[in-house]
Amino acid sequence: MLYLPVISKSLSSSSFASIAAASCHCHHCLATNALSRHLSNIFTRVYGLVYGLVYGLIYCLVYGLVYGLVYGLVFGLVNGKVYCLVYGLVWSGLWYGL
């Protein structure tokens, strides 16, 4: 917000004081707005990074585990062995999930 000082017809010492106070307030507002934008920008980047990492981790784990378990189940059923079924489920689930 920009504050413009009002200059009266008679320029007394109190007028100069009010002009100086208004200009200081103006600089303060500009500095505060710049700091606010800077902090908001940093917060947005950090939030995006954390959200991306958490979402990516959860997505990879869930997708990997589901894919690994389905792959292990199919692998075990096709071979018809309990060992292959358990090995396929555990190994594929952990491999693709992690």
N, CA, C and O atoms as CSV, one atom per row, in Angstrom:
chain,resi,resn,atom,element,x,y,z
A,1,MET,N,N,0.859,-1.168,0.000
A,1,MET,CA,C,0.000,0.000,0.000
A,1,MET,C,C,0.899,1.223,0.000
A,1,MET,O,O,1.850,1.300,0.778
A,2,LEU,N,N,0.605,2.167,-0.859
A,2,LEU,CA,C,1.459,3.341,-1.009
A,2,LEU,C,C,0.761,4.536,-0.383
A,2,LEU,O,O,-0.382,4.846,-0.720
A,3,TYR,N,N,1.450,5.203,0.524
A,3,TYR,CA,C,0.907,6.395,1.181
A,3,TYR,C,C,1.604,7.624,0.620
A,3,TYR,O,O,2.831,7.723,0.650
A,4,LEU,N,N,0.825,8.545,0.115
A,4,LEU,CA,C,1.372,9.804,-0.401
A,4,LEU,C,C,1.066,10.911,0.596
A,4,LEU,O,O,-0.084,11.089,0.996
A,5,PRO,N,N,2.076,11.643,0.990
A,5,PRO,CA,C,1.835,12.721,1.968
A,5,PRO,C,C,1.088,13.886,1.326
A,5,PRO,O,O,1.296,14.224,0.161
A,6,VAL,N,N,0.228,14.477,2.114
A,6,VAL,CA,C,-0.518,15.655,1.655
A,6,VAL,C,C,0.266,16.889,2.063
A,6,VAL,O,O,0.577,17.063,3.241
A,7,ILE,N,N,0.588,17.745,1.107
A,7,ILE,CA,C,1.363,18.955,1.372
A,7,ILE,C,C,0.378,20.118,1.487
A,7,ILE,O,O,-0.380,20.414,0.563
A,8,SER,N,N,0.416,20.765,2.649
A,8,SER,CA,C,-0.493,21.899,2.857
A,8,SER,C,C,0.141,23.163,2.288
A,8,SER,O,O,1.305,23.166,1.889
A,9,LYS,N,N,-0.659,24.252,2.259
A,9,LYS,CA,C,-0.178,25.511,1.704
A,9,LYS,C,C,0.921,26.110,2.564
A,9,LYS,O,O,1.896,26.642,2.033
A,10,SER,N,N,0.783,26.034,3.864
A,10,SER,CA,C,1.815,26.591,4.744
A,10,SER,C,C,2.716,25.439,5.181
A,10,SER,O,O,2.269,24.523,5.871
A,11,LEU,N,N,3.966,25.486,4.785
A,11,LEU,CA,C,4.904,24.435,5.125
A,11,LEU,C,C,5.574,24.764,6.447
A,11,LEU,O,O,6.556,25.504,6.494
A,12,SER,N,N,5.047,24.222,7.489
A,12,SER,CA,C,5.630,24.446,8.810
A,12,SER,C,C,6.473,23.226,9.183
A,12,SER,O,O,6.564,22.268,8.416
A,13,SER,N,N,7.077,23.270,10.343
A,13,SER,CA,C,7.925,22.155,10.783
A,13,SER,C,C,7.073,20.908,11.026
A,13,SER,O,O,7.554,19.792,10.826
A,14,SER,N,N,5.815,21.076,11.456
A,14,SER,CA,C,4.965,19.903,11.675
A,14,SER,C,C,4.604,19.258,10.354
A,14,SER,O,O,4.417,18.042,10.300
A,15,SER,N,N,4.497,20.053,9.262
A,15,SER,CA,C,4.211,19.487,7.952
A,15,SER,C,C,5.372,18.619,7.475
A,15,SER,O,O,5.173,17.528,6.939
A,16,PHE,N,N,6.587,19.123,7.681
A,16,PHE,CA,C,7.763,18.334,7.293
A,16,PHE,C,C,7.841,17.044,8.113
A,16,PHE,O,O,8.240,15.998,7.600
A,17,ALA,N,N,7.458,17.126,9.387
A,17,ALA,CA,C,7.488,15.937,10.243
A,17,ALA,C,C,6.478,14.907,9.759
A,17,ALA,O,O,6.766,13.710,9.749
A,18,SER,N,N,5.289,15.368,9.354
A,18,SER,CA,C,4.270,14.430,8.883
A,18,SER,C,C,4.676,13.817,7.538
A,18,SER,O,O,4.416,12.642,7.282
A,19,ILE,N,N,5.327,14.639,6.667
A,19,ILE,CA,C,5.805,14.116,5.380
A,19,ILE,C,C,6.883,13.058,5.622
A,19,ILE,O,O,6.871,12.003,4.988
A,20,ALA,N,N,7.805,13.336,6.528
A,20,ALA,CA,C,8.868,12.375,6.841
A,20,ALA,C,C,8.287,11.101,7.432
A,20,ALA,O,O,8.723,9.998,7.101
A,21,ALA,N,N,7.291,11.259,8.316
A,21,ALA,CA,C,6.671,10.084,8.929
A,21,ALA,C,C,5.946,9.254,7.875
A,21,ALA,O,O,6.009,8.025,7.894
A,22,ALA,N,N,5.258,9.932,6.954
A,22,ALA,CA,C,4.533,9.213,5.904
A,22,ALA,C,C,5.483,8.480,4.981
A,22,ALA,O,O,5.204,7.351,4.577
A,23,SER,N,N,6.610,9.108,4.636
A,23,SER,CA,C,7.558,8.437,3.746
A,23,SER,C,C,8.224,7.260,4.444
A,23,SER,O,O,8.480,6.238,3.808
A,24,CYS,N,N,8.508,7.382,5.735
A,24,CYS,CA,C,9.077,6.250,6.469
A,24,CYS,C,C,8.081,5.110,6.520
A,24,CYS,O,O,8.446,3.946,6.354
A,25,HIS,N,N,6.819,5.448,6.749
A,25,HIS,CA,C,5.783,4.418,6.791
A,25,HIS,C,C,5.673,3.743,5.430
A,25,HIS,O,O,5.474,2.531,5.342
A,26,CYS,N,N,5.802,4.532,4.376
A,26,CYS,CA,C,5.723,3.996,3.025
A,26,CYS,C,C,6.851,2.997,2.782
A,26,CYS,O,O,6.606,1.910,2.260
A,27,HIS,N,N,8.080,3.346,3.152
A,27,HIS,CA,C,9.218,2.437,2.979
A,27,HIS,C,C,9.038,1.182,3.822
A,27,HIS,O,O,9.397,0.085,3.396
A,28,HIS,N,N,8.482,1.347,5.014
A,28,HIS,CA,C,8.236,0.202,5.887
A,28,HIS,C,C,7.248,-0.767,5.234
A,28,HIS,O,O,7.438,-1.982,5.278
A,29,CYS,N,N,6.181,-0.211,4.622
A,29,CYS,CA,C,5.183,-1.050,3.962
A,29,CYS,C,C,5.807,-1.799,2.784
A,29,CYS,O,O,5.549,-2.987,2.593
A,30,LEU,N,N,6.621,-1.109,2.003
A,30,LEU,CA,C,7.255,-1.755,0.855
A,30,LEU,C,C,8.193,-2.866,1.306
A,30,LEU,O,O,8.223,-3.937,0.699
A,31,ALA,N,N,8.950,-2.623,2.355
A,31,ALA,CA,C,9.872,-3.647,2.867
A,31,ALA,C,C,9.101,-4.836,3.425
A,31,ALA,O,O,9.481,-5.988,3.215
A,32,THR,N,N,8.016,-4.547,4.137
A,32,THR,CA,C,7.205,-5.621,4.709
A,32,THR,C,C,6.574,-6.459,3.606
A,32,THR,O,O,6.554,-7.686,3.702
A,33,ASN,N,N,6.056,-5.816,2.559
A,33,ASN,CA,C,5.456,-6.549,1.446
A,33,ASN,C,C,6.493,-7.398,0.719
A,33,ASN,O,O,6.200,-8.526,0.324
A,34,ALA,N,N,7.692,-6.874,0.540
A,34,ALA,CA,C,8.752,-7.634,-0.132
A,34,ALA,C,C,9.145,-8.847,0.702
A,34,ALA,O,O,9.333,-9.937,0.163
A,35,LEU,N,N,9.269,-8.663,2.018
A,35,LEU,CA,C,9.604,-9.773,2.900
A,35,LEU,C,C,8.494,-10.817,2.890
A,35,LEU,O,O,8.764,-12.017,2.865
A,36,SER,N,N,7.256,-10.361,2.910
A,36,SER,CA,C,6.121,-11.271,2.884
A,36,SER,C,C,6.106,-12.098,1.603
A,36,SER,O,O,5.866,-13.305,1.643
A,37,ARG,N,N,6.361,-11.449,0.462
A,37,ARG,CA,C,6.409,-12.179,-0.812
A,37,ARG,C,C,7.557,-13.174,-0.825
A,37,ARG,O,O,7.411,-14.290,-1.325
A,38,HIS,N,N,8.706,-12.772,-0.273
A,38,HIS,CA,C,9.875,-13.653,-0.239
A,38,HIS,C,C,9.597,-14.891,0.623
A,38,HIS,O,O,9.902,-16.014,0.220
A,39,LEU,N,N,9.023,-14.682,1.801
A,39,LEU,CA,C,8.701,-15.802,2.682
A,39,LEU,C,C,7.631,-16.693,2.069
A,39,LEU,O,O,7.685,-17.915,2.203
A,40,SER,N,N,6.666,-16.088,1.401
A,40,SER,CA,C,5.625,-16.867,0.741
A,40,SER,C,C,6.218,-17.723,-0.372
A,40,SER,O,O,5.821,-18.874,-0.553
A,41,ASN,N,N,7.165,-17.165,-1.115
A,41,ASN,CA,C,7.826,-17.899,-2.186
A,41,ASN,C,C,8.615,-19.083,-1.626
A,41,ASN,O,O,8.571,-20.182,-2.177
A,42,ILE,N,N,9.337,-18.850,-0.527
A,42,ILE,CA,C,10.102,-19.925,0.107
A,42,ILE,C,C,9.158,-21.010,0.621
A,42,ILE,O,O,9.412,-22.198,0.422
A,43,PHE,N,N,8.063,-20.605,1.285
A,43,PHE,CA,C,7.106,-21.566,1.807
A,43,PHE,C,C,6.506,-22.400,0.681
A,43,PHE,O,O,6.340,-23.611,0.827
A,44,THR,N,N,6.179,-21.759,-0.443
A,44,THR,CA,C,5.598,-22.482,-1.571
A,44,THR,C,C,6.572,-23.514,-2.115
A,44,THR,O,O,6.171,-24.633,-2.432
A,45,ARG,N,N,7.830,-23.159,-2.227
A,45,ARG,CA,C,8.829,-24.106,-2.738
A,45,ARG,C,C,9.050,-25.266,-1.772
A,45,ARG,O,O,9.120,-26.420,-2.193
A,46,VAL,N,N,9.159,-24.966,-0.483
A,46,VAL,CA,C,9.370,-26.028,0.508
A,46,VAL,C,C,8.154,-26.940,0.561
A,46,VAL,O,O,8.298,-28.162,0.617
A,47,TYR,N,N,6.960,-26.362,0.545
A,47,TYR,CA,C,5.733,-27.159,0.562
A,47,TYR,C,C,5.662,-28.055,-0.668
A,47,TYR,O,O,5.313,-29.231,-0.564
A,48,GLY,N,N,5.993,-27.501,-1.830
A,48,GLY,CA,C,5.975,-28.296,-3.053
A,48,GLY,C,C,6.979,-29.435,-3.010
A,48,GLY,O,O,6.684,-30.544,-3.456
A,49,LEU,N,N,8.161,-29.168,-2.475
A,49,LEU,CA,C,9.190,-30.206,-2.366
A,49,LEU,C,C,8.746,-31.317,-1.422
A,49,LEU,O,O,8.846,-32.496,-1.763
A,50,VAL,N,N,8.260,-30.953,-0.244
A,50,VAL,CA,C,7.824,-31.956,0.732
A,50,VAL,C,C,6.632,-32.733,0.205
A,50,VAL,O,O,6.590,-33.957,0.327
A,51,TYR,N,N,5.662,-32.041,-0.380
A,51,TYR,CA,C,4.491,-32.709,-0.934
A,51,TYR,C,C,4.895,-33.684,-2.035
A,51,TYR,O,O,4.400,-34.809,-2.093
A,52,GLY,N,N,5.800,-33.239,-2.909
A,52,GLY,CA,C,6.255,-34.108,-3.995
A,52,GLY,C,C,6.969,-35.338,-3.487
A,52,GLY,O,O,6.746,-36.439,-3.991
A,53,LEU,N,N,7.836,-35.166,-2.485
A,53,LEU,CA,C,8.558,-36.310,-1.930
A,53,LEU,C,C,7.625,-37.293,-1.234
A,53,LEU,O,O,7.727,-38.502,-1.440
A,54,VAL,N,N,6.720,-36.779,-0.412
A,54,VAL,CA,C,5.800,-37.655,0.316
A,54,VAL,C,C,4.857,-38.357,-0.656
A,54,VAL,O,O,4.644,-39.565,-0.559
A,55,TYR,N,N,4.295,-37.598,-1.592
A,55,TYR,CA,C,3.383,-38.195,-2.569
A,55,TYR,C,C,4.110,-39.228,-3.412
A,55,TYR,O,O,3.583,-40.312,-3.664
A,56,GLY,N,N,5.324,-38.894,-3.852
A,56,GLY,CA,C,6.098,-39.831,-4.665
A,56,GLY,C,C,6.443,-41.101,-3.905
A,56,GLY,O,O,6.369,-42.198,-4.457
A,57,LEU,N,N,6.819,-40.955,-2.640
A,57,LEU,CA,C,7.160,-42.115,-1.823
A,57,LEU,C,C,5.946,-43.013,-1.614
A,57,LEU,O,O,6.029,-44.228,-1.793
A,58,ILE,N,N,4.827,-42.419,-1.238
A,58,ILE,CA,C,3.616,-43.208,-1.018
A,58,ILE,C,C,3.165,-43.868,-2.318
A,58,ILE,O,O,2.810,-45.046,-2.331
A,59,TYR,N,N,3.179,-43.102,-3.414
A,59,TYR,CA,C,2.753,-43.652,-4.699
A,59,TYR,C,C,3.648,-44.807,-5.113
A,59,TYR,O,O,3.158,-45.854,-5.537
A,60,CYS,N,N,4.969,-44.622,-4.993
A,60,CYS,CA,C,5.898,-45.677,-5.393
A,60,CYS,C,C,5.742,-46.915,-4.525
A,60,CYS,O,O,5.759,-48.038,-5.030
A,61,LEU,N,N,5.590,-46.716,-3.222
A,61,LEU,CA,C,5.437,-47.864,-2.332
A,61,LEU,C,C,4.148,-48.634,-2.626
A,61,LEU,O,O,4.166,-49.858,-2.755
A,62,VAL,N,N,3.043,-47.921,-2.728
A,62,VAL,CA,C,1.762,-48.586,-2.961
A,62,VAL,C,C,1.745,-49.250,-4.335
A,62,VAL,O,O,1.381,-50.419,-4.466
A,63,TYR,N,N,2.139,-48.495,-5.353
A,63,TYR,CA,C,2.151,-49.057,-6.709
A,63,TYR,C,C,3.117,-50.232,-6.800
A,63,TYR,O,O,2.791,-51.265,-7.385
A,64,GLY,N,N,4.308,-50.073,-6.221
A,64,GLY,CA,C,5.310,-51.125,-6.272
A,64,GLY,C,C,4.875,-52.379,-5.539
A,64,GLY,O,O,5.064,-53.493,-6.029
A,65,LEU,N,N,4.291,-52.195,-4.363
A,65,LEU,CA,C,3.840,-53.361,-3.596
A,65,LEU,C,C,2.690,-54.070,-4.300
A,65,LEU,O,O,2.676,-55.298,-4.388
A,66,VAL,N,N,1.744,-53.318,-4.792
A,66,VAL,CA,C,0.612,-53.942,-5.499
A,66,VAL,C,C,1.110,-54.652,-6.752
A,66,VAL,O,O,0.746,-55.799,-7.010
A,67,TYR,N,N,1.941,-53.967,-7.525
A,67,TYR,CA,C,2.471,-54.574,-8.744
A,67,TYR,C,C,3.302,-55.818,-8.411
A,67,TYR,O,O,3.190,-56.850,-9.073
A,68,GLY,N,N,4.137,-55.699,-7.374
A,68,GLY,CA,C,4.974,-56.833,-6.980
A,68,GLY,C,C,4.162,-58.012,-6.478
A,68,GLY,O,O,4.473,-59.161,-6.792
A,69,LEU,N,N,3.120,-57.735,-5.699
A,69,LEU,CA,C,2.287,-58.815,-5.183
A,69,LEU,C,C,1.505,-59.492,-6.305
A,69,LEU,O,O,1.393,-60.717,-6.334
A,70,VAL,N,N,0.973,-58.707,-7.214
A,70,VAL,CA,C,0.244,-59.295,-8.346
A,70,VAL,C,C,1.202,-60.102,-9.221
A,70,VAL,O,O,0.877,-61.207,-9.655
A,71,TYR,N,N,2.375,-59.544,-9.475
A,71,TYR,CA,C,3.374,-60.254,-10.284
A,71,TYR,C,C,3.801,-61.553,-9.585
A,71,TYR,O,O,3.917,-62.596,-10.228
A,72,GLY,N,N,4.030,-61.485,-8.283
A,72,GLY,CA,C,4.411,-62.680,-7.525
A,72,GLY,C,C,3.304,-63.716,-7.502
A,72,GLY,O,O,3.581,-64.912,-7.600
A,73,LEU,N,N,2.064,-63.288,-7.377
A,73,LEU,CA,C,0.928,-64.209,-7.363
A,73,LEU,C,C,0.809,-64.921,-8.707
A,73,LEU,O,O,0.647,-66.140,-8.763
A,74,VAL,N,N,0.891,-64.156,-9.773
A,74,VAL,CA,C,0.804,-64.746,-11.116
A,74,VAL,C,C,1.997,-65.678,-11.353
A,74,VAL,O,O,1.839,-66.779,-11.880
A,75,PHE,N,N,3.183,-65.226,-10.960
A,75,PHE,CA,C,4.396,-66.028,-11.130
A,75,PHE,C,C,4.273,-67.352,-10.365
A,75,PHE,O,O,4.621,-68.411,-10.886
A,76,GLY,N,N,3.771,-67.279,-9.116
A,76,GLY,CA,C,3.619,-68.492,-8.302
A,76,GLY,C,C,2.539,-69.419,-8.828
A,76,GLY,O,O,2.708,-70.638,-8.806
A,77,LEU,N,N,1.438,-68.865,-9.298
A,77,LEU,CA,C,0.351,-69.698,-9.810
A,77,LEU,C,C,0.718,-70.358,-11.130
A,77,LEU,O,O,0.340,-71.500,-11.389
A,78,VAL,N,N,1.453,-69.636,-11.959
A,78,VAL,CA,C,1.856,-70.204,-13.247
A,78,VAL,C,C,2.819,-71.371,-13.022
A,78,VAL,O,O,2.709,-72.397,-13.692
A,79,ASN,N,N,3.747,-71.226,-12.101
A,79,ASN,CA,C,4.700,-72.305,-11.825
A,79,ASN,C,C,4.085,-73.420,-10.977
A,79,ASN,O,O,4.574,-74.549,-10.984
A,80,GLY,N,N,3.014,-73.101,-10.247
A,80,GLY,CA,C,2.314,-74.118,-9.463
A,80,GLY,C,C,3.067,-74.585,-8.239
A,80,GLY,O,O,2.805,-75.691,-7.764
A,81,LYS,N,N,3.977,-73.814,-7.707
A,81,LYS,CA,C,4.740,-74.210,-6.529
A,81,LYS,C,C,4.497,-73.207,-5.409
A,81,LYS,O,O,4.404,-72.003,-5.648
A,82,VAL,N,N,4.395,-73.715,-4.189
A,82,VAL,CA,C,4.201,-72.850,-3.037
A,82,VAL,C,C,5.457,-71.993,-2.818
A,82,VAL,O,O,5.362,-70.812,-2.485
A,83,TYR,N,N,6.606,-72.592,-3.007
A,83,TYR,CA,C,7.852,-71.854,-2.838
A,83,TYR,C,C,7.905,-70.667,-3.791
A,83,TYR,O,O,8.263,-69.557,-3.399
A,84,CYS,N,N,7.542,-70.916,-5.056
A,84,CYS,CA,C,7.551,-69.837,-6.048
A,84,CYS,C,C,6.521,-68.770,-5.686
A,84,CYS,O,O,6.755,-67.577,-5.873
A,85,LEU,N,N,5.381,-69.216,-5.166
A,85,LEU,CA,C,4.335,-68.261,-4.789
A,85,LEU,C,C,4.826,-67.356,-3.662
A,85,LEU,O,O,4.716,-66.134,-3.760
A,86,VAL,N,N,5.364,-67.939,-2.601
A,86,VAL,CA,C,5.829,-67.157,-1.462
A,86,VAL,C,C,7.030,-66.305,-1.857
A,86,VAL,O,O,7.091,-65.118,-1.536
A,87,TYR,N,N,7.972,-66.911,-2.549
A,87,TYR,CA,C,9.159,-66.180,-2.981
A,87,TYR,C,C,8.779,-65.029,-3.911
A,87,TYR,O,O,9.287,-63.916,-3.775
A,88,GLY,N,N,7.891,-65.305,-4.846
A,88,GLY,CA,C,7.460,-64.269,-5.790
A,88,GLY,C,C,6.729,-63.129,-5.098
A,88,GLY,O,O,6.949,-61.958,-5.408
A,89,LEU,N,N,5.851,-63.485,-4.150
A,89,LEU,CA,C,5.103,-62.443,-3.435
A,89,LEU,C,C,6.029,-61.582,-2.590
A,89,LEU,O,O,5.961,-60.354,-2.646
A,90,VAL,N,N,6.883,-62.211,-1.816
A,90,VAL,CA,C,7.742,-61.458,-0.896
A,90,VAL,C,C,8.808,-60.692,-1.670
A,90,VAL,O,O,8.966,-59.486,-1.478
A,91,TRP,N,N,9.529,-61.367,-2.528
A,91,TRP,CA,C,10.645,-60.729,-3.239
A,91,TRP,C,C,10.149,-59.631,-4.178
A,91,TRP,O,O,10.673,-58.518,-4.179
A,92,SER,N,N,9.133,-59.959,-4.975
A,92,SER,CA,C,8.631,-58.965,-5.919
A,92,SER,C,C,7.983,-57.796,-5.193
A,92,SER,O,O,8.157,-56.642,-5.585
A,93,GLY,N,N,7.242,-58.091,-4.144
A,93,GLY,CA,C,6.604,-57.014,-3.384
A,93,GLY,C,C,7.617,-56.076,-2.765
A,93,GLY,O,O,7.448,-54.857,-2.801
A,94,LEU,N,N,8.678,-56.647,-2.192
A,94,LEU,CA,C,9.708,-55.807,-1.591
A,94,LEU,C,C,10.564,-55.122,-2.655
A,94,LEU,O,O,10.927,-53.955,-2.510
A,95,TRP,N,N,10.879,-55.839,-3.707
A,95,TRP,CA,C,11.746,-55.280,-4.754
A,95,TRP,C,C,11.081,-54.098,-5.438
A,95,TRP,O,O,11.671,-53.026,-5.568
A,96,TYR,N,N,9.837,-54.309,-5.875
A,96,TYR,CA,C,9.144,-53.232,-6.588
A,96,TYR,C,C,8.629,-52.166,-5.640
A,96,TYR,O,O,8.478,-51.008,-6.028
A,97,GLY,N,N,8.359,-52.548,-4.400
A,97,GLY,CA,C,7.835,-51.581,-3.435
A,97,GLY,C,C,8.901,-50.687,-2.835
A,97,GLY,O,O,8.644,-49.532,-2.497
A,98,LEU,N,N,10.095,-51.229,-2.708
A,98,LEU,CA,C,11.152,-50.430,-2.094
A,98,LEU,C,C,12.211,-50.115,-3.120
A,98,LEU,O,O,13.196,-49.447,-2.807
